Amino acid sequence: MSAAGIIEKVRPRLESMRERYREISGKMADPEVSRSPAIYMKLARDQSELSNIVSLYESYLRLVSEQKDLVELKQDPQFLDLVPQEEKRLSQKLEEVESRLLDSILPRDERDSKNLFLEIRAGAGGEEAALFARELVRMYLRFIERKGFRFEVMESNDTEIGGARETIIYVQGQGAFSQLKFESGVHRVQRVPVTEAGGRIHTSTVTVAMIPEASEVEIQIDPKDLRIDTFCASSAGGQSVNTTYSAVRITHLPTNIVVSCQDERSQLKNKAKAMKVLRARLLEKEQARQNEKIASDRKSQVGTGDRSERIRTYNFPQNRVTDHRIGMTLYQLDQVMEGSIEPFVDALRAQERAIEIERLE
């Protein structure tokens, strides 16, 4: 169904919203209401929520009306030369308004505007998995920089030959989670490892998780539920980075979730970082528990966040990258590894939008 078809289908809902908007505006003009701050503020919030949708809907109605007027103008010879140009302008404008109107009435993922923790861990494949994990870290950091987001490495557990067993990165920026949320899952690499003398192609895996940041309001942590250990920070080779007990390991006893941080020289800073990660993981765990009830009918949909899913394969010999969720293959692996993952991000976001549109139908 076209965008116009969907809008016409939900037109009764849009008309109801417009009527509600007018009703609220009328009440806010009432002197009696203005003397009650609590009522006035509630009406103002409701009006603000409806304002954008109603404005776009009225723009849509106006453009549809103008298109109908053009049909009549076609019958007048003196306007014959002007009609095609005006038709093109109206068509482009209407397409833009239809898209924005659909976006405004589709259900929103409340996490989209949040900052996030990007967690990358080596999976099956030993040292080769750790080496590819390091390359994925670089790929995502390039993408993050391209988008203008800020980042901070919260934790990095490296191998002696330059791989990464585990890396946690804090990403900040408007819409950061919306751009990266589909990257959660198992990433598979097929190539000849640098550690392979015989030239055989190996398959290794890396697990990626995108966890939205949780606020203290969303997740309350009882200090009694925490065990906090301190230790000397160490490098990839095991030797101490410094002799003070600045590294922090926090265990949440009820869930047995363990978070450690050693990147800062200050114990307080490491503790603050670790608490941020712990809060995010606890929120993710709670959301996963709540989603179990509806998981059965969403397993095949984009963005389930199930880390057991093999979402993408990187085949180095063929310079090929395949996203298995949407069946999309690009023979541009070299560009993808430089952070050019927008084709996958855009396609996955489009599929998410299509799924929501189907629900409206």
N, C-alpha and C positions, 0 to 999 in steps of 0.2 A: 504494500500500500504506500502511495506517495505521501509526502509530508502534508500536502494540502488535504488529502483524504483522511489522514489521522486527525488533523485539526478539526475537520468537519465532524468527525465521529465524536470528538470530545467537546464539541461546541456547547452542548447544554451545560457542561461543567464550567466552561469559560464564561458563559453568560451569567451563571450563578455567581462566579467570582466578581464579575463586573458590577452586578447588582449589589453584592455585599460591600464592595469598595465604595459605591455611591452612598449606601446606607451609613457606613462608618463616617464618611466625609460630612454627611448631614448632621450626625450626632456630635461630631467634634466642633461644629459651628454653634451648637447649643450652649448658651451662657451657663446653664445649670451644670452641664458636663465639665466645662472648663474650670469650674470651682471645685471639682473633685480630682486632685492630681492622680490618684490611683487608677480611676476609671479612664481618665484622659490618656495616661501613659499606655494602658492596655490597648485602647483604641488606636493610638499612634503606632504601636508595634504591629497590630493587625493590618493597619493601612500600609505600613512600610513593606510587609511581606507580600501584599497583593499588588502594590504599585507597579512593579516592573512587568508582571504578567499582564495586567490590565492595559498598560501602555502599549506593550507589544501586540496584544490582541486587537486593540483599536487601530493600530498602524496596519495590521493585517487586513482588517475590514475595509479600511480606507483604500488600500492598494487594490484589493479585489474589486471595489466599486469603480476605481479609476480604470481598471482593465475592461470592465463592462462598458464604460463610457467610450473607450477607444473603438469598440466594435461598431458603435453608432457613427463615430467619426469617419470610419472607413467608407461609409456611404456618401460622404461629402467630398467631391473632387478637389476642393481647395486645400484640404488637409491630407490628401493622399500621400504626399512626399514626406510629411512629418510623422505619420503613424508608425512606420517600421522602427525609426529611431526611438520613439517614445515606448513602443512595445518592448524593445530590448532593455531600456532603462527600467521599466516597471517590472519586467520579468526578473532581472538581477536583484532588484531591491526586494521583491516579494520572496525570492528564494532565501535571501539573507534573513529576513524577518521570520519566515517560517522556521528556519533552523534555530534561531534564537528563541522563538516562542516554544518550540518543542523542548529545547534544553531547559527552559524555565519551568515547565510543568512535569518534566521527568523526575522521578525520585532521585535525590542526591545522596551520594556517599559522604557522610559527615566527616569521614577521615581525610577526604581529598585535600583539604586546606592545611593539614597538619604537617609538622616536621616529622622526621622518621629516623629510625636506626636501621642502617644497612648492615646486615650480618652475612659474611661470606666464610664458608668453612669447607676445607678439603674433604672429599668423600672417598669413594673407592678409587684405588690407583696409587696409593702411597705417595712417594716423592713427586711423581708426575702430577697427581691431583693437586698437591700443594703449589707446584709451579704454575699450573693453570689458574688456581685460585688467585695467585698474585697478579696474573694478567687480567683477570676479571675485575680485580680491585682497580687496576689502572684504567680499564675500559669505563667503569662506572664513574670514576673521578673525572675523566675527560668529558663524559656526558653531563655530569653535574656542573662542571665549569662552563660548558656550552650554554646551559640553561640559566646561568647566573646565580645558582644557589651557592650557599656557603656550606663548608663541611669541616668536621673536626674528627680526627682519628681518636676513638675512645680506647681501643684495645687492639694490639697487634702481636700475634704469636707466630714468629717466623721460624723457618728451618735454616739449617746451616748453609744450604746452597742457594738461598734466595727465594724459597717458596713461602707460602703463608698457610699455616694450619688454620688460623682463625683471625679474622679482621672485623672489627666493629666500627662503623663510621656514623657519626651524627650529621644528618643533612638538614639544613634550615633553608626555608624559602617558601614564598606563596605558591601553593599548588605542588609542592615537592612530592608529596605522597601520591597525588594523582598521576604524576609522570613516571613513577617507579613501581607502583603497587603490583603491576603484572609481572614483574621480574622474579617474584617468589617462586621457588621450585628447584628442581634438580637440573643443572646444566651439564650436558655431556660433551666431552671433547674426544675427537678421534684424530690421532696424529702419531708420528714417530717421536717418542720422547728423547730429550737430549741424553738421558741416562741409558738409552737402548743402543747397544753396540751393533746388533744384528739388522737394524733397519726395519724392524717390524712395527706395524701400526698398532697402537694400544688404545683402549677405551678407558677413560677415567671420568669421574664425576665430581662436581662441586655443588654444594647446597647453598642457595641464596635465600635470605629472608628479609622482607621489608616490613618493619614493625612500627606502626604509628606511635608517636610520642604520647605518653599519658601524663595528664596533669595531676597534681596532688589532690585536687577535688575529685577526679575520676577514680583514683586508686588511693585508699587510705591504708597505710602500713603501720601496724602496731610494732613499736620497737622491741617488744617482748618476743616477737616472732623472728627476730634476726639474730644470727650469730656472725660476728664480725671478727675476722682474723687479719692480722697484718704480717707482712714478710718483706724481705729484701727483693727489690725488683731485679730481674735477671734478663740477660740477652738470649739470642737464639742458641748460642753455644752453651748456655747454662751458667756462665759466670755472672757475678753480681754486677749490676750497673752502678749501684751505690750501696753504701754500707748502712744506710738508715732504713728503718722499717716503714717505707713510704707506700709500698704496694698494699692493696686492700682486697680481701675476698669476703663477699657477703653471701650468706646462705639464708634463704627464706625457709624456715623450718616447716611450715604447713605444706608447702608444695615441693620442697627440696630443690628449688631453683637456685643455682649458684652463679654468681657474677663476680668477676675479678677485674681490677684495673690497676695498671702499674706505669702508665705512660707519663704521669706527672711526678715531679720530685716531692710534691706536697701530699702528705697523707690525707689532709682534708679535701683537697681537690680530687684525688683519686676516689675518695668515698662518695663525694657529690656526683661524680660521673657514674660510678657503679650504681648508685641509687636511681639515677635517671634510667639506666638500662633495665634495672630490676622492675621499676614501675611499669615500663613499657611491656616487658615480658609478662607481667601479671595481668595487665589489661588484655594482651593478646590471648592469654590462657582463658580468661573469663569470657571473652568474645567467642572463642572456639567452643567453649562449653554451651553457650547460648545458641550457637549456630548448628549444633549437632542435630537439633530437632528438624531443621529444614535442609540439612546437608544432602539428603538423598536425592532431591530434585534439582540440586545445583551443581552436582559433581562435574557435569559436562560443560558448565558455563565458564566463561572467562573470569579470572580473578578470584577463584576459590581460595587461593593462598595455600593450598595443600602442598607441603614441601616434598611429599613423596612423589609428586607428579614429575615425570621427565618432560620438561617444557620446551627445551631447545637443544639442538645438537650443532656443534661447531666442528666441521670436517676440514682440517687444514690441507690435506693433499689436493682436495678439489676446490679450495677457496670458497666453501659453501657453508651457509648457516640456514637451518630449518627450524621454524617454530611449529611444534607439533599440534598446538591448540587450534591454530587457524590454517594449518597446512601451507604456510608461507615460506618460500625458499628464496634466498638471495645469494648470488655468486659474488659477494662483496665482503668476504670474511675479513680481509685486511682493513677495510674501512670501518666495519663493525667494531673490530678490536681497538680502533682509534676513538671509539665513543659514538659512532654514528648509528645509534640504535633507534632513531626516530621512526623509520618505516615500520618496525615492529610495534613500538609504543602507539603510534597513530592507528595502526590496523586493529590492535587490541582494544583501544579506547572506542573505536568505531563499532566493534562487535559488541562491546558492553552497551553502547547506546542503542544498537539494533535490538538487543535482547529486551531492554526496557521499553522500547517502542512496541515490540510485539505484545508485551503485557498490556499496553494501553489499548491495543486492538481487541 
